[in-house]
């Protein structure tokens, strides 16, 4: 899915210039990487609503800068402490022939039919909501699916259990990356207390 956003080259810099842009409904930003950094500004409402989409944060975007398309990744953005206002945004250029490092969201499925939930009365906790991967831009998935249908009491899903799309690898963060827990199951406190009460009553 191609995601586009528009921007124009920003000719003024400094705190005062950025404040005037925000009052005019624009967001100051920068595009950097593989070349000279370029100061930009963009329509606040367009950016604000794009940022609400999960895919905008985990995709290679097409930035139409002064009408010329560039492939970029969203790298950072700053929100106002209490207003619904984006104050600054950073993009990094992407070379489509080189691998990128990016966070991809996790989508959990079949939680309601997992034996731990259906038979054991357990509750599944999502320890991670996204995962760091490396891949070519063309192989970047919108999300990675985590099937919890076989999860039993006392078990967890680890990074090494994930089924990654072709061309996608986990970003290495040391020798124990694969052992990191993605989702685990526990018995709610109320259920434990109820079971203890029943055991006491049966004595």
Buried (B, 14 or more C-beta within 10 A) or exposed (E): EEBEBBBBEBEEEEEEBBEEBBEEEBBBBBBBBEEEEBBBBBBBEBBBEBBEEBEBBBBBBBBBBEEEEBBBBBBEBEEEEEEEBBBBBBBBBBEEEEBBEBEBBBEBEBBEEBBBBEEBBBBBEBBBEBBBBBBBBEBBBEBBEBBBEEBEBEBBBBBEBBEBEEBBEBEEEEEEBEEBEBBBBBBEEEBEEEEEEEEEEEE
